[in-house]
């Protein structure tokens, strides 16, 4: 079954990869491919010309024919220059195909990965798609570079072998061996020797390197895991430093790197074995034809030029036949990388099929009727394995309402928010929005992209989508006016800003987007109570008509909402247990203020 799975992964890679040459592929795909084939043929023609030149030169030297030697000496530079020019252009065209194929396939796969929140959903389902960033970068590079090299190499080897086998057959003729009073004739003895020699070396490398693919694949996997561990340390550097977790992280990295060393050791053994065959073949191949042709040269049936031409042709044929010997390690690397890319493709296939399937339970998305801004109709949220997290939630939110979703930790509040956003597709029922209204979500941990502060504030819109005055106003309203002078500064803002500053920056984005429906998922959790009150007051004052749905634990936030729904964790999934109206914002804030002042007076009484 494992062999069948690996074979299918290779087929899956080619299903997508070959579309580069299809109707919707790259416009230069066929032109560059045909051009590469022509250049290979021209290069073989130059090789044949040099082979013939080689024969003529040594015949002229043997005959001490000075004029011919000088003439051939004058012919050699343009012959070499032409060959070098063709090979150089061939390299350019080959790398052009590799570059454009990788670009086309990477863009197509990234588009699928980013669509409908699949990059997030992959973290929630099982499958062989860990470290997608490594599969989209290094593995994709190897998976698209190597096939072009292989195809070009195979075609060049076939054309070269076909051409120079004819040369060997013509020059070598038949070899007659007197054995026990009999004469055994071997027609085309050089060709027979070249084929046997290639079969022996190729068979040896195949047998010796039979575990190469498996070892290379394991090496790529542990390398990806090591990079991922290093990335996590960098991204969570502040938390690790504050907790003093360096020693634990070092132990974890040492353990992960030990696996890398082990796989490299196994790979080194494989390289040693294949090098034993390939290097030995490289040393022996030029000598074999000279020894075979020596008897015919000594008896006068072959000239020195023919011997040297045969030696050159034999080496070229052997090199063509020995293509597998030279490229087996790269073939193994490609096999492993193509499977890793195909594994990501298959996981995305599964998500796409689930989106289109009518039999799988998925939360539907539609439009509300009338003035309703948001409605949850019998919404159930489930895990990927079908386990219910939230059951049969029925909620309608009207225009301008501010709804607080409350409940104990683990009751499924944040999961319900992800279902509203469309990131969590598993479950039942439907989530509906008012047609033509803009939804904007603020997660607990705002994303801060790399680049300038302008880009961070404008995200997810382009950095130049707002004027400097608009950015300045938004930052001042959320209490980040001190950052205005750094608006064009390119810095690691994700590590520079505190958790509270990041959340206030997210509210600045909210003001710039001016949405109709706002969903806050613990969006003020990093703020102190005073700052939280200012931010919520500002939000209500600046966007009085916006519909707000908040998920939060703090009871103080009730003052900024007109309605509260409570989820209660139960066996079989959390359920909506209450839906109550809250006091109007201003009145509730006044009551809370009076209660606070009264409690302070009580504390002063002895």
Residue pairs with C-beta under 8 A, 6 or more apart in sequence:
6 339
9 338
9 339
9 342
9 343
9 346
10 335
10 338
10 339
10 342
12 342
12 345
12 346
12 349
13 143
13 338
13 339
13 341
13 342
13 345
16 105
16 108
16 109
16 345
17 101
17 105
17 143
17 144
17 147
19 25
19 108
20 26
20 29
20 100
20 101
20 104
20 105
21 29
21 30
21 33
25 104
26 100
26 101
26 104
28 96
28 100
29 97
29 100
29 101
32 93
32 96
32 97
32 100
33 97
35 93
36 90
36 93
36 94
36 97
36 152
37 155
39 86
39 89
39 90
39 93
40 90
40 152
40 155
40 156
40 159
41 159
42 86
43 83
43 86
43 87
43 90
43 156
44 156
44 159
44 160
44 163
46 79
46 82
46 83
46 86
47 83
47 160
47 163
47 316
48 163
48 164
48 167
49 79
50 79
50 80
50 83
51 164
51 167
51 309
51 312
51 313
51 316
52 309
53 72
53 75
53 76
53 79
54 305
54 308
54 309
54 312
55 305
55 306
55 308
55 309
56 68
56 72
56 305
57 69
57 72
57 305
58 303
58 304
58 305
58 307
58 308
58 309
59 65
59 303
59 304
59 305
59 306
60 68
60 69
60 72
60 305
61 69
61 304
62 303
62 304
62 305
90 152
94 148
94 149
94 152
97 148
98 144
98 145
98 148
98 149
101 144
101 148
102 140
102 141
102 144
102 145
105 140
105 144
106 136
106 140
109 136
109 140
109 341
109 344
109 345
109 348
110 136
112 118
112 348
112 352
113 119
113 122
113 132
113 136
113 344
113 348
116 351
116 355
116 422
116 425
117 421
117 422
117 423
118 348
118 351
119 132
120 423
121 351
121 423
121 424
121 425
122 129
122 132
122 347
122 348
122 351
124 383
124 384
124 424
125 347
125 350
125 351
125 384
126 384
127 343
127 346
127 347
127 350
128 343
128 346
128 347
129 135
129 343
129 344
129 346
129 347
130 224
130 225
130 228
131 224
131 225
131 227
131 228
132 344
134 223
134 224
134 227
134 228
134 340
135 224
135 340
135 341
135 343
135 344
136 341
136 344
138 337
139 220
139 337
139 338
139 340
139 341
140 337
140 341
142 333
142 334
142 337
142 338
143 334
143 337
143 338
143 341
146 330
146 331
146 333
146 334
146 337
147 334
149 327
149 330
150 327
150 330
150 331
150 334
153 323
153 327
154 323
156 320
157 319
157 320
157 321
157 323
158 320
160 316
160 317
160 319
160 320
161 316
161 317
161 320
161 321
164 313
164 314
164 316
164 317
164 320
165 191
165 194
165 317
167 309
167 310
167 313
168 188
168 190
168 191
168 194
168 310
168 313
168 314
168 317
169 188
169 190
169 191
171 190
171 302
171 306
171 309
171 310
171 313
172 188
172 189
172 190
172 191
172 292
172 293
172 296
172 310
173 187
173 188
173 296
174 185
174 186
174 187
174 188
174 189
175 185
175 186
175 189
175 292
175 295
175 296
176 183
176 184
176 185
176 186
177 183
177 184
177 185
177 186
178 184
186 192
189 292
190 289
190 292
190 293
190 310
190 313
190 314
191 317
193 288
193 289
193 292
193 314
194 314
194 317
194 318
194 321
195 321
197 281
197 285
197 288
197 318
197 321
198 317
198 318
198 321
198 322
199 321
201 277
201 278
201 281
201 321
201 322
201 325
202 321
202 322
202 324
202 325
204 277
205 274
205 277
205 278
205 324
205 325
205 328
206 324
206 328
208 273
208 274
208 276
208 277
209 270
209 273
209 274
209 328
209 329
209 332
211 270
212 270
212 274
212 328
212 329
212 332
213 331
213 332
213 335
213 336
215 263
215 266
215 267
215 270
215 332
216 267
216 270
216 329
216 332
216 333
216 335
216 336
217 332
217 335
217 336
217 339
217 340
218 263
218 266
219 260
219 263
219 264
219 266
219 267
219 336
220 333
220 336
220 337
220 340
221 340
222 256
222 259
222 260
222 262
222 263
223 260
223 263
224 340
225 256
225 259
226 253
226 256
226 257
226 259
226 260
229 252
229 253
229 256
230 253
233 240
233 249
233 253
237 495
238 495
239 245
240 246
240 249
270 329
271 329
274 325
274 328
274 329
277 325
278 322
278 325
278 326
281 318
281 322
281 325
285 314
285 315
285 318
285 319
285 322
286 311
286 314
286 315
288 314
289 307
289 310
289 311
289 313
289 314
289 315
290 307
290 311
293 302
293 306
293 307
293 310
293 311
294 307
296 302
297 303
297 304
297 306
297 307
302 310
319 326
324 331
354 360
354 362
354 425
355 362
355 425
361 380
361 382
361 386
361 426
361 427
361 428
362 425
362 426
362 427
362 428
363 379
363 380
363 381
363 419
363 424
363 425
363 426
363 427
363 428
363 429
363 430
363 431
364 429
364 430
364 431
365 422
365 430
365 431
365 432
365 433
366 430
366 431
366 432
367 432
367 433
367 434
367 435
368 374
368 375
368 432
368 433
368 434
368 435
371 398
371 399
371 434
372 396
372 397
372 398
372 432
372 434
373 397
373 398
373 399
373 401
373 433
373 434
373 437
373 516
373 517
373 547
374 395
374 396
374 397
374 420
374 431
374 432
374 433
374 434
374 517
374 547
374 549
375 395
375 396
375 397
375 431
375 432
376 393
376 394
376 395
376 396
376 420
376 429
376 430
376 431
376 432
377 394
377 429
377 430
377 431
377 432
378 392
378 393
378 394
378 428
378 429
378 430
379 390
379 392
379 393
379 394
379 416
379 419
379 427
379 428
379 429
379 430
379 431
380 388
380 390
380 391
380 392
380 393
380 427
380 428
380 429
380 573
381 388
381 389
381 390
381 393
381 412
381 415
381 416
381 419
381 424
381 426
381 427
381 573
382 388
382 389
382 426
382 427
382 428
382 573
383 389
383 426
384 426
386 426
388 427
388 572
388 573
389 412
389 415
389 427
389 573
389 574
390 412
390 415
390 416
390 419
390 427
390 567
390 573
390 574
390 575
391 570
391 572
391 573
391 574
391 575
392 429
392 575
392 576
393 416
393 429
393 567
393 575
393 576
394 576
395 403
395 565
395 576
395 579
397 403
397 547
397 549
397 563
398 547
399 434
399 545
399 547
400 544
400 545
400 546
400 547
401 547
401 548
401 562
401 563
402 540
402 547
402 548
402 550
402 560
402 561
402 562
402 563
402 585
403 548
403 549
403 550
403 561
403 562
403 563
403 564
403 565
404 550
404 552
404 557
404 558
404 561
404 563
404 564
404 565
404 582
405 413
405 416
405 417
405 549
405 550
405 551
405 552
405 565
405 566
405 567
406 413
406 552
406 553
406 564
406 565
406 566
406 567
407 413
407 566
407 567
407 568
407 569
407 574
408 568
408 569
409 553
410 569
411 567
411 568
411 569
411 574
412 567
412 569
412 573
412 574
413 551
413 567
414 444
414 521
414 522
414 551
415 424
416 551
416 567
417 441
417 519
417 521
417 549
417 551
418 424
419 425
419 427
419 431
420 431
420 519
420 549
421 439
421 441
421 519
422 431
433 439
433 517
434 516
434 517
437 515
437 516
437 517
438 513
438 515
438 516
438 517
439 515
439 516
439 517
439 518
439 519
440 510
440 513
440 515
440 517
440 518
440 519
441 518
441 519
441 520
441 521
442 503
442 506
442 507
442 510
442 518
442 519
442 520
442 521
442 523
443 506
443 521
443 522
443 523
444 521
444 522
444 523
444 525
445 502
446 502
446 503
446 505
446 506
447 459
448 456
448 459
448 493
448 494
448 497
448 502
448 505
449 455
449 456
449 459
450 492
450 494
451 463
451 490
452 463
452 487
452 488
452 489
452 490
453 483
453 486
453 487
453 488
453 489
453 491
453 493
454 463
454 471
454 487
454 488
455 463
456 493
456 505
457 466
457 471
457 474
457 475
457 487
457 505
457 508
457 509
457 512
458 464
458 465
458 466
458 471
458 509
458 512
459 509
461 512
461 513
466 512
468 487
470 512
471 484
471 487
471 508
471 512
472 481
472 484
472 487
473 511
474 508
474 509
474 511
474 512
475 481
475 483
475 484
475 505
475 508
476 484
477 508
477 511
477 538
477 542
478 504
478 505
478 507
478 508
478 511
478 535
478 538
479 504
479 531
479 534
479 535
480 501
480 504
480 505
480 508
494 502
497 505
498 526
499 526
500 526
500 527
500 528
500 531
502 526
503 523
503 524
503 525
503 526
503 527
504 527
504 531
504 535
506 523
507 523
507 535
507 538
507 539
510 518
510 539
510 543
511 542
511 543
514 543
515 543
515 546
516 545
516 546
516 547
517 546
517 547
517 548
517 549
518 539
518 543
518 546
518 547
518 548
518 549
519 548
519 549
519 550
519 551
520 548
520 549
520 550
520 551
520 552
521 551
522 551
522 552
522 553
523 550
524 532
524 535
524 536
524 552
524 554
524 557
525 552
525 553
525 554
527 535
529 554
529 556
532 554
532 556
532 557
533 556
536 557
536 560
537 560
539 546
539 548
539 560
540 560
540 585
548 561
550 557
550 561
556 592
558 564
558 582
558 588
559 585
559 588
559 589
559 592
560 585
561 582
561 585
562 581
562 582
562 584
562 585
563 579
563 580
563 581
563 582
564 578
564 579
564 580
564 582
565 576
565 578
565 579
565 580
566 576
566 577
566 578
566 579
567 574
567 575
567 576
567 577
568 574
568 575
568 577
582 588
583 591
